[in-house]
Amino acid sequence: MKINVENGDIEGYVSKEISLEDVHDSQCTEILAPQIVNRIHYTQLQDTLKHWLQKLRIGGTVILGGYDAVEFSKNVINYSLSR
């Protein structure tokens, strides 16, 4: 299952709320969130991503974006985010 957590319909994706409450663990092949950094507070981002990773199948993909995506990516690459 490919999930879009942003507003609007995208062909090939199921639209869901950010919480993914009704999605089972390991059910998703892809989670699309191109503006997530702009939509939730940075203090909630890490917990949200941990929750989403539980929803992904092995080898699944999370696509993130937002105004601070460059800084977030640097932190991921440099292992600056705690687990």
N, C-alpha and C positions, 0 to 999 in steps of 0.2 A: 504494500500500500504506500502510495506517495501522498504526503500530507502538506498542505499549504496552511500556515498559521496566520497569514496576513489576510486583510480584507479583500474580497473579490474572488471570482472564480477563475481558475486557470485550468485549461484542458489537460486531462491526465492526472489531476490532483484532487484529493478530497479536502474540502475546507473544514478546518477545526479551530476551536478556541486554543489559546496559548497553553492552557492547562493539560490538554490531551487526556481529559478525564476518562473518556470512553474508549481509549485505545489501549489494547493489551500490550504487555511487555513483549519485545522482539517481534512486533507486528509490522513495523515500518521499514521500507527500503530507503526512503528519503523523506527528510523534513525540510521544507522550504520556508525560510524566514528572512527575506531580503531587507526588512526594515526593523528587525527585532531590537536592535541596540537603541533605536529611537523610541520604541514603544513601552519598554519596561525600565524601571529604575536599575541602575548599574549594580546595586546591592542585591537585586533579585536575579541577575543574569546567571551567575554561577549555579545557583540551585535549580533554575529553570533548565539550563543545559544538562545538568546531571540527570534530571527527570527525563528529559528527551532522550538521552543516551540509553536509558533503560528501555525505551520504546523501539529502538532501532534493532534490526537484525544484524548479525555479524556481517561486516562489510558494508553496512548501510552508510548513508551520507547525510550530513546536516549542512545546509547552505545558509549562511548568516550574512547579514549586511547591516548597514547603517552608517551614520556620519562618523562614528568612532571605530569603524571596522578595521582601519589600519592599525590603530593602537591596540585593539583587542588581538589582532593577528600577531603582532609583535610579542604580546604577553604569552600567547599560546606557544609560539615558536621558541621563546626563551624559557619556557616552563615556569613562568612567573605566577600562574594561577594555581592556587592550592586545590587539591582534589577533595 
